[in-house]
């Protein structure tokens, strides 16, 4: 299972743990910012990113 593998790697690999922690922090910061953005802007982003295959 992928989740279990990632969890184990996170526990065992300090470099991986640092990368994941940084990624999650930045993503959560962006989500908080997006939460303050206009709802239509978020819908436009989802539409455009799906249209150009950035979201699959």
mmJSON file of the N, C-alpha and C atoms, coordinates in Angstrom:
{"data_MODEL":{"atom_site":{
"group_PDB":["ATOM","ATOM","ATOM","ATOM","ATOM","ATOM","ATOM","ATOM","ATOM","ATOM","ATOM","ATOM","ATOM","ATOM","ATOM","ATOM","ATOM","ATOM","ATOM","ATOM","ATOM","ATOM","ATOM","ATOM","ATOM","ATOM","ATOM","ATOM","ATOM","ATOM","ATOM","ATOM","ATOM","ATOM","ATOM","ATOM","ATOM","ATOM","ATOM","ATOM","ATOM","ATOM","ATOM","ATOM","ATOM","ATOM","ATOM","ATOM","ATOM","ATOM","ATOM","ATOM","ATOM","ATOM","ATOM","ATOM","ATOM","ATOM","ATOM","ATOM","ATOM","ATOM","ATOM","ATOM","ATOM","ATOM","ATOM","ATOM","ATOM","ATOM","ATOM","ATOM","ATOM","ATOM","ATOM","ATOM","ATOM","ATOM","ATOM","ATOM","ATOM","ATOM","ATOM","ATOM","ATOM","ATOM","ATOM","ATOM","ATOM","ATOM","ATOM","ATOM","ATOM","ATOM","ATOM","ATOM","ATOM","ATOM","ATOM","ATOM","ATOM","ATOM","ATOM","ATOM","ATOM","ATOM","ATOM","ATOM","ATOM","ATOM","ATOM","ATOM","ATOM","ATOM","ATOM","ATOM","ATOM","ATOM","ATOM","ATOM","ATOM","ATOM","ATOM","ATOM","ATOM","ATOM","ATOM","ATOM","ATOM","ATOM","ATOM","ATOM","ATOM","ATOM","ATOM","ATOM","ATOM","ATOM","ATOM","ATOM","ATOM","ATOM","ATOM","ATOM","ATOM","ATOM","ATOM","ATOM","ATOM","ATOM","ATOM","ATOM","ATOM","ATOM","ATOM","ATOM","ATOM","ATOM","ATOM","ATOM","ATOM","ATOM","ATOM","ATOM","ATOM","ATOM","ATOM","ATOM"],
"id":[1,2,3,4,5,6,7,8,9,10,11,12,13,14,15,16,17,18,19,20,21,22,23,24,25,26,27,28,29,30,31,32,33,34,35,36,37,38,39,40,41,42,43,44,45,46,47,48,49,50,51,52,53,54,55,56,57,58,59,60,61,62,63,64,65,66,67,68,69,70,71,72,73,74,75,76,77,78,79,80,81,82,83,84,85,86,87,88,89,90,91,92,93,94,95,96,97,98,99,100,101,102,103,104,105,106,107,108,109,110,111,112,113,114,115,116,117,118,119,120,121,122,123,124,125,126,127,128,129,130,131,132,133,134,135,136,137,138,139,140,141,142,143,144,145,146,147,148,149,150,151,152,153,154,155,156,157,158,159,160,161,162,163,164,165,166,167,168],
"type_symbol":["N","C","C","N","C","C","N","C","C","N","C","C","N","C","C","N","C","C","N","C","C","N","C","C","N","C","C","N","C","C","N","C","C","N","C","C","N","C","C","N","C","C","N","C","C","N","C","C","N","C","C","N","C","C","N","C","C","N","C","C","N","C","C","N","C","C","N","C","C","N","C","C","N","C","C","N","C","C","N","C","C","N","C","C","N","C","C","N","C","C","N","C","C","N","C","C","N","C","C","N","C","C","N","C","C","N","C","C","N","C","C","N","C","C","N","C","C","N","C","C","N","C","C","N","C","C","N","C","C","N","C","C","N","C","C","N","C","C","N","C","C","N","C","C","N","C","C","N","C","C","N","C","C","N","C","C","N","C","C","N","C","C","N","C","C","N","C","C"],
"label_atom_id":["N","CA","C","N","CA","C","N","CA","C","N","CA","C","N","CA","C","N","CA","C","N","CA","C","N","CA","C","N","CA","C","N","CA","C","N","CA","C","N","CA","C","N","CA","C","N","CA","C","N","CA","C","N","CA","C","N","CA","C","N","CA","C","N","CA","C","N","CA","C","N","CA","C","N","CA","C","N","CA","C","N","CA","C","N","CA","C","N","CA","C","N","CA","C","N","CA","C","N","CA","C","N","CA","C","N","CA","C","N","CA","C","N","CA","C","N","CA","C","N","CA","C","N","CA","C","N","CA","C","N","CA","C","N","CA","C","N","CA","C","N","CA","C","N","CA","C","N","CA","C","N","CA","C","N","CA","C","N","CA","C","N","CA","C","N","CA","C","N","CA","C","N","CA","C","N","CA","C","N","CA","C","N","CA","C","N","CA","C","N","CA","C","N","CA","C"],
"label_alt_id":[null,null,null,null,null,null,null,null,null,null,null,null,null,null,null,null,null,null,null,null,null,null,null,null,null,null,null,null,null,null,null,null,null,null,null,null,null,null,null,null,null,null,null,null,null,null,null,null,null,null,null,null,null,null,null,null,null,null,null,null,null,null,null,null,null,null,null,null,null,null,null,null,null,null,null,null,null,null,null,null,null,null,null,null,null,null,null,null,null,null,null,null,null,null,null,null,null,null,null,null,null,null,null,null,null,null,null,null,null,null,null,null,null,null,null,null,null,null,null,null,null,null,null,null,null,null,null,null,null,null,null,null,null,null,null,null,null,null,null,null,null,null,null,null,null,null,null,null,null,null,null,null,null,null,null,null,null,null,null,null,null,null,null,null,null,null,null,null],
"label_comp_id":["UNK","UNK","UNK","UNK","UNK","UNK","UNK","UNK","UNK","UNK","UNK","UNK","UNK","UNK","UNK","UNK","UNK","UNK","UNK","UNK","UNK","UNK","UNK","UNK","UNK","UNK","UNK","UNK","UNK","UNK","UNK","UNK","UNK","UNK","UNK","UNK","UNK","UNK","UNK","UNK","UNK","UNK","UNK","UNK","UNK","UNK","UNK","UNK","UNK","UNK","UNK","UNK","UNK","UNK","UNK","UNK","UNK","UNK","UNK","UNK","UNK","UNK","UNK","UNK","UNK","UNK","UNK","UNK","UNK","UNK","UNK","UNK","UNK","UNK","UNK","UNK","UNK","UNK","UNK","UNK","UNK","UNK","UNK","UNK","UNK","UNK","UNK","UNK","UNK","UNK","UNK","UNK","UNK","UNK","UNK","UNK","UNK","UNK","UNK","UNK","UNK","UNK","UNK","UNK","UNK","UNK","UNK","UNK","UNK","UNK","UNK","UNK","UNK","UNK","UNK","UNK","UNK","UNK","UNK","UNK","UNK","UNK","UNK","UNK","UNK","UNK","UNK","UNK","UNK","UNK","UNK","UNK","UNK","UNK","UNK","UNK","UNK","UNK","UNK","UNK","UNK","UNK","UNK","UNK","UNK","UNK","UNK","UNK","UNK","UNK","UNK","UNK","UNK","UNK","UNK","UNK","UNK","UNK","UNK","UNK","UNK","UNK","UNK","UNK","UNK","UNK","UNK","UNK"],
"label_asym_id":["A","A","A","A","A","A","A","A","A","A","A","A","A","A","A","A","A","A","A","A","A","A","A","A","A","A","A","A","A","A","A","A","A","A","A","A","A","A","A","A","A","A","A","A","A","A","A","A","A","A","A","A","A","A","A","A","A","A","A","A","A","A","A","A","A","A","A","A","A","A","A","A","A","A","A","A","A","A","A","A","A","A","A","A","A","A","A","A","A","A","A","A","A","A","A","A","A","A","A","A","A","A","A","A","A","A","A","A","A","A","A","A","A","A","A","A","A","A","A","A","A","A","A","A","A","A","A","A","A","A","A","A","A","A","A","A","A","A","A","A","A","A","A","A","A","A","A","A","A","A","A","A","A","A","A","A","A","A","A","A","A","A","A","A","A","A","A","A"],
"label_entity_id":["1","1","1","1","1","1","1","1","1","1","1","1","1","1","1","1","1","1","1","1","1","1","1","1","1","1","1","1","1","1","1","1","1","1","1","1","1","1","1","1","1","1","1","1","1","1","1","1","1","1","1","1","1","1","1","1","1","1","1","1","1","1","1","1","1","1","1","1","1","1","1","1","1","1","1","1","1","1","1","1","1","1","1","1","1","1","1","1","1","1","1","1","1","1","1","1","1","1","1","1","1","1","1","1","1","1","1","1","1","1","1","1","1","1","1","1","1","1","1","1","1","1","1","1","1","1","1","1","1","1","1","1","1","1","1","1","1","1","1","1","1","1","1","1","1","1","1","1","1","1","1","1","1","1","1","1","1","1","1","1","1","1","1","1","1","1","1","1"],
"label_seq_id":[1,1,1,2,2,2,3,3,3,4,4,4,5,5,5,6,6,6,7,7,7,8,8,8,9,9,9,10,10,10,11,11,11,12,12,12,13,13,13,14,14,14,15,15,15,16,16,16,17,17,17,18,18,18,19,19,19,20,20,20,21,21,21,22,22,22,23,23,23,24,24,24,25,25,25,26,26,26,27,27,27,28,28,28,29,29,29,30,30,30,31,31,31,32,32,32,33,33,33,34,34,34,35,35,35,36,36,36,37,37,37,38,38,38,39,39,39,40,40,40,41,41,41,42,42,42,43,43,43,44,44,44,45,45,45,46,46,46,47,47,47,48,48,48,49,49,49,50,50,50,51,51,51,52,52,52,53,53,53,54,54,54,55,55,55,56,56,56],
"pdbx_PDB_ins_code":[null,null,null,null,null,null,null,null,null,null,null,null,null,null,null,null,null,null,null,null,null,null,null,null,null,null,null,null,null,null,null,null,null,null,null,null,null,null,null,null,null,null,null,null,null,null,null,null,null,null,null,null,null,null,null,null,null,null,null,null,null,null,null,null,null,null,null,null,null,null,null,null,null,null,null,null,null,null,null,null,null,null,null,null,null,null,null,null,null,null,null,null,null,null,null,null,null,null,null,null,null,null,null,null,null,null,null,null,null,null,null,null,null,null,null,null,null,null,null,null,null,null,null,null,null,null,null,null,null,null,null,null,null,null,null,null,null,null,null,null,null,null,null,null,null,null,null,null,null,null,null,null,null,null,null,null,null,null,null,null,null,null,null,null,null,null,null,null],
"Cartn_x":[0.845,0.0,0.89,0.549,1.359,1.424,0.304,0.276,1.178,1.112,1.956,3.432,3.762,5.154,5.653,4.827,5.211,5.351,4.439,4.497,5.802,6.156,7.378,8.618,8.652,9.771,9.877,8.745,8.711,9.341,9.052,9.605,11.11,11.563,12.942,13.933,13.482,14.391,14.262,15.301,15.259,15.136,15.849,15.781,14.375,13.809,12.454,11.463,11.627,10.745,10.799,11.996,12.138,11.455,11.608,10.963,9.445,8.934,7.483,6.935,7.619,7.175,7.147,8.186,8.233,7.118,6.913,5.861,4.492,4.219,2.92,2.716,3.749,3.646,3.298,4.034,3.793,2.41,2.005,0.691,-0.421,-0.282,-1.281,-1.323,-0.156,-0.113,-0.862,-0.647,-1.344,-2.845,-3.23,-4.651,-5.304,-4.593,-5.137,-5.3,-4.32,-4.404,-5.565,-5.687,-6.77,-8.125,-8.191,-9.446,-9.925,-8.988,-9.337,-9.667,-9.287,-9.52,-10.982,-11.378,-12.736,-13.024,-14.194,-14.577,-14.539,-14.904,-14.886,-13.472,-12.496,-11.095,-10.637,-11.045,-10.673,-11.321,-12.567,-13.246,-12.562,-12.158,-11.459,-10.14,-9.409,-8.16,-8.388,-9.38,-9.659,-10.044,-10.839,-11.232,-10.02,-9.212,-8.06,-7.019,-6.743,-5.721,-6.161,-7.442,-7.946,-7.878,-8.203,-8.22,-6.827,-5.791,-4.44,-3.695,-4.463,-3.934,-2.96,-3.155,-2.353,-2.977,-4.268,-4.962,-5.488,-5.22,-5.719,-6.565],
"Cartn_y":[-1.18,0.0,1.243,2.203,3.4,4.218,4.391,5.213,4.622,3.338,2.681,2.837,2.733,2.895,4.315,5.292,6.681,6.931,6.41,6.576,5.996,4.833,4.18,4.975,5.413,6.215,7.519,8.13,9.362,9.137,7.993,7.674,7.435,6.783,6.3,7.257,8.075,8.888,10.372,10.894,12.277,13.274,13.05,13.959,13.959,12.776,12.661,13.347,13.132,13.743,15.267,15.817,17.258,17.78,17.06,17.463,17.418,16.345,16.202,17.283,17.524,18.535,19.913,20.239,21.525,21.627,20.559,20.547,20.765,20.021,20.139,21.538,22.095,23.44,24.447,24.38,25.323,25.129,23.887,23.609,24.124,23.899,24.375,25.905,26.538,27.999,28.502,27.847,28.232,27.98,26.896,26.628,27.705,28.13,29.184,30.47,30.783,31.971,31.841,30.662,30.44,30.52,30.124,30.208,31.642,32.572,33.984,34.561,33.838,34.324,34.144,34.871,34.788,33.379,32.864,31.504,31.31,32.325,32.221,32.037,32.65,32.508,31.063,30.448,29.047,28.146,28.423,27.627,27.8,29.023,29.279,28.516,28.53,27.795,26.302,25.739,24.315,24.006,24.866,24.676,24.725,25.769,25.927,24.835,24.495,23.478,22.107,21.812,20.546,20.556,21.681,21.794,21.604,21.98,21.826,20.661,19.75,18.506,18.708,19.753,19.921,19.155,18.9,18.048,16.848,15.718,14.498,13.702],
"Cartn_z":[0.0,0.0,0.0,-0.825,-0.992,0.292,0.942,2.16,3.236,3.41,4.412,4.059,2.78,2.34,2.605,2.287,2.531,4.027,4.806,6.261,6.818,6.346,6.822,6.402,5.153,4.671,5.447,5.764,6.545,7.923,8.527,9.849,9.783,8.707,8.645,7.988,7.06,6.248,6.609,7.259,7.736,6.584,5.489,4.344,3.738,3.56,3.027,3.962,5.269,6.261,6.158,5.972,5.823,4.572,3.461,2.209,2.321,2.912,3.058,3.981,5.075,6.023,5.37,4.615,3.91,2.881,2.129,1.109,1.752,2.815,3.474,4.056,4.649,5.212,4.108,2.996,1.906,1.293,1.104,0.529,1.443,2.734,3.693,3.733,3.579,3.528,2.296,1.166,-0.059,0.043,0.677,0.876,1.736,2.763,3.626,2.828,2.005,1.158,0.176,-0.429,-1.393,-0.719,0.538,1.272,1.394,1.355,1.429,0.056,-0.996,-2.357,-2.746,-3.724,-4.242,-4.749,-4.438,-4.824,-6.337,-7.084,-8.546,-9.067,-8.407,-8.826,-8.661,-7.551,-7.335,-8.372,-8.712,-9.74,-11.088,-11.396,-12.657,-12.683,-11.577,-11.512,-11.773,-11.106,-11.293,-12.738,-13.336,-14.731,-15.652,-15.514,-16.392,-16.179,-14.939,-14.678,-15.168,-15.068,-15.596,-17.123,-17.733,-19.189,-19.802,-19.074,-19.613,-18.961,-18.398,-17.814,-16.648,-15.878,-14.665,-13.515,-13.607,-12.638,-13.389,-12.874,-13.534,-12.593],
"occupancy":[1.0,1.0,1.0,1.0,1.0,1.0,1.0,1.0,1.0,1.0,1.0,1.0,1.0,1.0,1.0,1.0,1.0,1.0,1.0,1.0,1.0,1.0,1.0,1.0,1.0,1.0,1.0,1.0,1.0,1.0,1.0,1.0,1.0,1.0,1.0,1.0,1.0,1.0,1.0,1.0,1.0,1.0,1.0,1.0,1.0,1.0,1.0,1.0,1.0,1.0,1.0,1.0,1.0,1.0,1.0,1.0,1.0,1.0,1.0,1.0,1.0,1.0,1.0,1.0,1.0,1.0,1.0,1.0,1.0,1.0,1.0,1.0,1.0,1.0,1.0,1.0,1.0,1.0,1.0,1.0,1.0,1.0,1.0,1.0,1.0,1.0,1.0,1.0,1.0,1.0,1.0,1.0,1.0,1.0,1.0,1.0,1.0,1.0,1.0,1.0,1.0,1.0,1.0,1.0,1.0,1.0,1.0,1.0,1.0,1.0,1.0,1.0,1.0,1.0,1.0,1.0,1.0,1.0,1.0,1.0,1.0,1.0,1.0,1.0,1.0,1.0,1.0,1.0,1.0,1.0,1.0,1.0,1.0,1.0,1.0,1.0,1.0,1.0,1.0,1.0,1.0,1.0,1.0,1.0,1.0,1.0,1.0,1.0,1.0,1.0,1.0,1.0,1.0,1.0,1.0,1.0,1.0,1.0,1.0,1.0,1.0,1.0,1.0,1.0,1.0,1.0,1.0,1.0],
"B_iso_or_equiv":[0.0,0.0,0.0,0.0,0.0,0.0,0.0,0.0,0.0,0.0,0.0,0.0,0.0,0.0,0.0,0.0,0.0,0.0,0.0,0.0,0.0,0.0,0.0,0.0,0.0,0.0,0.0,0.0,0.0,0.0,0.0,0.0,0.0,0.0,0.0,0.0,0.0,0.0,0.0,0.0,0.0,0.0,0.0,0.0,0.0,0.0,0.0,0.0,0.0,0.0,0.0,0.0,0.0,0.0,0.0,0.0,0.0,0.0,0.0,0.0,0.0,0.0,0.0,0.0,0.0,0.0,0.0,0.0,0.0,0.0,0.0,0.0,0.0,0.0,0.0,0.0,0.0,0.0,0.0,0.0,0.0,0.0,0.0,0.0,0.0,0.0,0.0,0.0,0.0,0.0,0.0,0.0,0.0,0.0,0.0,0.0,0.0,0.0,0.0,0.0,0.0,0.0,0.0,0.0,0.0,0.0,0.0,0.0,0.0,0.0,0.0,0.0,0.0,0.0,0.0,0.0,0.0,0.0,0.0,0.0,0.0,0.0,0.0,0.0,0.0,0.0,0.0,0.0,0.0,0.0,0.0,0.0,0.0,0.0,0.0,0.0,0.0,0.0,0.0,0.0,0.0,0.0,0.0,0.0,0.0,0.0,0.0,0.0,0.0,0.0,0.0,0.0,0.0,0.0,0.0,0.0,0.0,0.0,0.0,0.0,0.0,0.0,0.0,0.0,0.0,0.0,0.0,0.0],
"pdbx_formal_charge":[null,null,null,null,null,null,null,null,null,null,null,null,null,null,null,null,null,null,null,null,null,null,null,null,null,null,null,null,null,null,null,null,null,null,null,null,null,null,null,null,null,null,null,null,null,null,null,null,null,null,null,null,null,null,null,null,null,null,null,null,null,null,null,null,null,null,null,null,null,null,null,null,null,null,null,null,null,null,null,null,null,null,null,null,null,null,null,null,null,null,null,null,null,null,null,null,null,null,null,null,null,null,null,null,null,null,null,null,null,null,null,null,null,null,null,null,null,null,null,null,null,null,null,null,null,null,null,null,null,null,null,null,null,null,null,null,null,null,null,null,null,null,null,null,null,null,null,null,null,null,null,null,null,null,null,null,null,null,null,null,null,null,null,null,null,null,null,null],
"auth_seq_id":[1,1,1,2,2,2,3,3,3,4,4,4,5,5,5,6,6,6,7,7,7,8,8,8,9,9,9,10,10,10,11,11,11,12,12,12,13,13,13,14,14,14,15,15,15,16,16,16,17,17,17,18,18,18,19,19,19,20,20,20,21,21,21,22,22,22,23,23,23,24,24,24,25,25,25,26,26,26,27,27,27,28,28,28,29,29,29,30,30,30,31,31,31,32,32,32,33,33,33,34,34,34,35,35,35,36,36,36,37,37,37,38,38,38,39,39,39,40,40,40,41,41,41,42,42,42,43,43,43,44,44,44,45,45,45,46,46,46,47,47,47,48,48,48,49,49,49,50,50,50,51,51,51,52,52,52,53,53,53,54,54,54,55,55,55,56,56,56],
"auth_comp_id":["UNK","UNK","UNK","UNK","UNK","UNK","UNK","UNK","UNK","UNK","UNK","UNK","UNK","UNK","UNK","UNK","UNK","UNK","UNK","UNK","UNK","UNK","UNK","UNK","UNK","UNK","UNK","UNK","UNK","UNK","UNK","UNK","UNK","UNK","UNK","UNK","UNK","UNK","UNK","UNK","UNK","UNK","UNK","UNK","UNK","UNK","UNK","UNK","UNK","UNK","UNK","UNK","UNK","UNK","UNK","UNK","UNK","UNK","UNK","UNK","UNK","UNK","UNK","UNK","UNK","UNK","UNK","UNK","UNK","UNK","UNK","UNK","UNK","UNK","UNK","UNK","UNK","UNK","UNK","UNK","UNK","UNK","UNK","UNK","UNK","UNK","UNK","UNK","UNK","UNK","UNK","UNK","UNK","UNK","UNK","UNK","UNK","UNK","UNK","UNK","UNK","UNK","UNK","UNK","UNK","UNK","UNK","UNK","UNK","UNK","UNK","UNK","UNK","UNK","UNK","UNK","UNK","UNK","UNK","UNK","UNK","UNK","UNK","UNK","UNK","UNK","UNK","UNK","UNK","UNK","UNK","UNK","UNK","UNK","UNK","UNK","UNK","UNK","UNK","UNK","UNK","UNK","UNK","UNK","UNK","UNK","UNK","UNK","UNK","UNK","UNK","UNK","UNK","UNK","UNK","UNK","UNK","UNK","UNK","UNK","UNK","UNK","UNK","UNK","UNK","UNK","UNK","UNK"],
"auth_asym_id":["A","A","A","A","A","A","A","A","A","A","A","A","A","A","A","A","A","A","A","A","A","A","A","A","A","A","A","A","A","A","A","A","A","A","A","A","A","A","A","A","A","A","A","A","A","A","A","A","A","A","A","A","A","A","A","A","A","A","A","A","A","A","A","A","A","A","A","A","A","A","A","A","A","A","A","A","A","A","A","A","A","A","A","A","A","A","A","A","A","A","A","A","A","A","A","A","A","A","A","A","A","A","A","A","A","A","A","A","A","A","A","A","A","A","A","A","A","A","A","A","A","A","A","A","A","A","A","A","A","A","A","A","A","A","A","A","A","A","A","A","A","A","A","A","A","A","A","A","A","A","A","A","A","A","A","A","A","A","A","A","A","A","A","A","A","A","A","A"],
"auth_atom_id":["N","CA","C","N","CA","C","N","CA","C","N","CA","C","N","CA","C","N","CA","C","N","CA","C","N","CA","C","N","CA","C","N","CA","C","N","CA","C","N","CA","C","N","CA","C","N","CA","C","N","CA","C","N","CA","C","N","CA","C","N","CA","C","N","CA","C","N","CA","C","N","CA","C","N","CA","C","N","CA","C","N","CA","C","N","CA","C","N","CA","C","N","CA","C","N","CA","C","N","CA","C","N","CA","C","N","CA","C","N","CA","C","N","CA","C","N","CA","C","N","CA","C","N","CA","C","N","CA","C","N","CA","C","N","CA","C","N","CA","C","N","CA","C","N","CA","C","N","CA","C","N","CA","C","N","CA","C","N","CA","C","N","CA","C","N","CA","C","N","CA","C","N","CA","C","N","CA","C","N","CA","C","N","CA","C","N","CA","C","N","CA","C","N","CA","C"],
"pdbx_PDB_model_num":[1,1,1,1,1,1,1,1,1,1,1,1,1,1,1,1,1,1,1,1,1,1,1,1,1,1,1,1,1,1,1,1,1,1,1,1,1,1,1,1,1,1,1,1,1,1,1,1,1,1,1,1,1,1,1,1,1,1,1,1,1,1,1,1,1,1,1,1,1,1,1,1,1,1,1,1,1,1,1,1,1,1,1,1,1,1,1,1,1,1,1,1,1,1,1,1,1,1,1,1,1,1,1,1,1,1,1,1,1,1,1,1,1,1,1,1,1,1,1,1,1,1,1,1,1,1,1,1,1,1,1,1,1,1,1,1,1,1,1,1,1,1,1,1,1,1,1,1,1,1,1,1,1,1,1,1,1,1,1,1,1,1,1,1,1,1,1,1]
}}}
